[in-house]
């Protein structure tokens, strides 16, 4: 019997043409490749941390999109940051990444610093009025008209811009504009020079440019040279391959040092670097400067709340401390695309992560869903700022009014989209921190 069966199989293969065999093999191979490329089924229950976070915002009655900061995690990140600063290295808070006065005050107290880096003229005016003891460095060169507007709107305050504010200058032309403004108003101005230490987003690139700039500053009694700023976040993104990253770090620091050497040569015996602001780094790179001696302060902001763009090896010991929470508005046990309803079943067969649909309150933020795990946006349906569609497998259990948690990809603009920040402390929402307004 076995022999007869084998003979039958052989006779059938003998009757097949070579073309048929090849086509059959190709079909089998194609099916195999499709099976390998089929999306894996994802999803599952929320982590206990996110369950507690959802319960806290629900108990607080936050039945709307909310930006939440976990105070314990924030404090943990501040402590981690301080542990990486060498003795004598100062810390300047990057305010655009923490755009809330109560938030800044908390960090200023916990980190024991009054140094702020600001990037927006209305925010500079707000800080001058509300935190008059702050030491402010501009984080980007401002149009001279914005600088003039700052003085126009300054009002009555003990903040003294002549001694507490440093304007960032990137070119001789901008320096000339600021010089005209200073002399037109009789306003003393401190000038910090932006260096291009490899980011290539502007700033001085050649130490030979430095001498005439310093001579211009020195010759005007209303202008004072206040130091350098060299922002280097690109270093964290340079591939650690064939020594590229190491050479990039060394090259960046060498550029900065060359300008310090140029300034030291220019000022000679009157050179006092300890009295200057020699700012460097950024959140992704501040830990690369724990042995740095050419700069005397680092700028850090986002690392304290750690949005997803800062999930880098250089910040591995920081933890996410900021989240977006929002309620589920509607659910469906299928994913139906308008006009393409006929594809619902085959799409679900192919990608089991389209088994369910959840429409959330709001959406289209610079953020990524993290809880429950396995949620994803639908690129065919498109994004929505009103009721965002999220899809997931049948492993996800969500009902209307349940909470979805997302992590911001950045903090500086996202934090401004939700009204007051909800502060999580001890498992409860205990405070509400107003955020900056963009101003007029």
Secondary structure, DSSP 8 states (H G I E B T S, - for coil): -HHHHHHHHHHHHHTS-HHHHHHHHHHHHHHHHHHHHS---------HHHHHHHHHHHHTT--S-EEEEEHHHHHHHHHHHHHHS-TT-EEEEEGGGS--HHHHHHHHHHHT--EEEE-SHHHHHHHHHH-TT-EEEESS---HHHHHHHHHT--S-S--HHHHEEEEE-SHHHHHHHHHHHHHHT--EEEEEEB-SSS-SSSB--GGGHHHHHHHHHH-TTEEEEEEEE--GGGGGS--STTHHHHHHHHHHHHHHHHHHHHHHHHGGG--GGGSEEEE--TTTGGGGTT--S-SEEEESGGGT--GGG-SGGGTT----EEEEEEEEEEESS---TT-GGGHHHHHHH-GGGSEEEEESB---SEEEEESTT-EE-TTT---SSB-EEEE-TT----TT-EEEEEES-STTGGGGSSSEEEEETTEEEEEE-------
